[in-house]
């Protein structure tokens, strides 16, 4: 689980600085599937509702119906499926077409990526 708006690190020093700056040196890319709950709780996984996500949801007592599906980027941002499509196209991450290419201007599915 990642709290929205954080980088996931609180360490100081060269390693933390490098980790925080490295994603800014390359273009934005999609890293993994993500679901947003209550506006600020992110559950990350390889695919939406994979076993890892289900396990975390059960542990936190969060119901599936309350989520916004999207993706997490290397810039530590949660983006919805439409914005994720634009990022993935720009980063040349689309390896297969599975539908959704023109829905709402493009809708990303994890199956597009891997």
C-alpha positions in Angstrom: 0.0 0.0 0.0 1.3 3.5 -0.9 -0.2 6.7 0.5 -1.0 8.9 -2.5 1.3 11.9 -2.8 4.3 10.3 -1.2 7.4 8.9 -2.8 7.6 5.8 -0.6 10.9 6.8 0.9 11.7 8.9 4.0 15.5 8.2 4.0 18.0 11.0 3.7 21.3 10.7 1.9 22.6 10.0 -1.6 20.6 6.8 -2.2 17.3 8.5 -1.4 18.2 11.5 -3.5 19.2 9.3 -6.5 15.9 7.3 -6.1 13.9 10.5 -6.0 15.7 12.1 -9.0 16.1 9.1 -11.3 12.5 8.9 -12.5 12.7 12.6 -13.4 15.6 11.9 -15.8 13.5 9.7 -18.0 10.0 10.2 -19.5 7.0 9.2 -17.5 6.2 5.5 -17.7 3.6 3.2 -16.4 5.0 0.9 -13.6 2.0 -1.2 -12.5 -1.7 -1.5 -12.1 -3.2 0.5 -9.1 -6.6 1.0 -7.5 -7.4 4.1 -5.5 -9.6 3.9 -2.4 -11.1 6.7 -0.4 -9.2 9.3 -2.5 -5.8 8.6 -0.9 -5.1 4.8 -0.4 -3.4 3.0 -3.3 -3.3 -0.7 -3.7 -0.6 -1.7 -6.3 -0.3 -4.9 -8.3 0.8 -6.5 -11.5 -2.8 -6.6 -12.7 -6.0 -5.1 -11.3 -7.4 -7.5 -8.6 -4.7 -10.0 -8.9 -4.1 -12.3 -5.8 -1.8 -9.7 -4.2 -4.4 -7.0 -4.5 -7.2 -9.3 -3.2 -5.0 -10.2 -0.2 -4.3 -6.6 0.7 -8.0 -5.6 0.3 -9.0 -8.4 2.7 -6.4 -7.4 5.2 -7.5 -3.7 5.1 -11.2 -4.6 5.0 -11.7 -2.5 1.8 -14.6 -3.4 -0.5 -13.9 -3.7 -4.2 -16.8 -1.5 -5.2 -15.3 1.6 -3.8 -12.2 1.8 -6.1 -11.0 3.9 -9.0 -9.0 1.8 -11.3 -5.8 3.2 -12.8 -2.1 2.8 -12.9 1.0 4.0 -11.0 3.8 5.8 -12.8 7.6 6.1 -12.3 6.8 9.7 -11.2 5.0 8.4 -8.2 1.6 9.4 -9.6 -1.7 7.6 -9.7 -3.4 8.1 -13.1 -6.7 6.9 -14.4 -6.9 4.4 -17.3 -7.3 7.2 -19.9 -4.3 9.2 -18.8 -2.4 6.0 -18.4 -3.1 5.2 -22.1 -1.6 8.5 -23.2 1.5 7.9 -21.0 2.0 4.3 -22.2 1.6 5.4 -25.9 4.1 8.2 -25.5 6.6 5.9 -23.7 6.0 3.2 -26.4 4.9 0.7 -23.8 2.0 -0.8 -25.7 3.0 -4.3 -26.8 -0.5 -5.6 -27.7 -3.9 -4.3 -28.6 -6.7 -5.7 -26.4 -9.5 -3.2 -27.1 -10.0 0.2 -25.5 -7.7 1.9 -28.0 -10.3 4.5 -28.9 -12.6 4.3 -25.9 -12.6 7.7 -24.1 -9.6 8.7 -26.2 -7.8 5.5 -25.2 -8.2 3.2 -22.1 -5.2 1.3 -20.8 -5.4 -2.3 -19.6 -2.5 -4.1 -18.0 -2.8 -6.7 -20.8 -1.6 -3.8 -23.2 1.7 -3.7 -21.3 2.7 -7.3 -20.6 
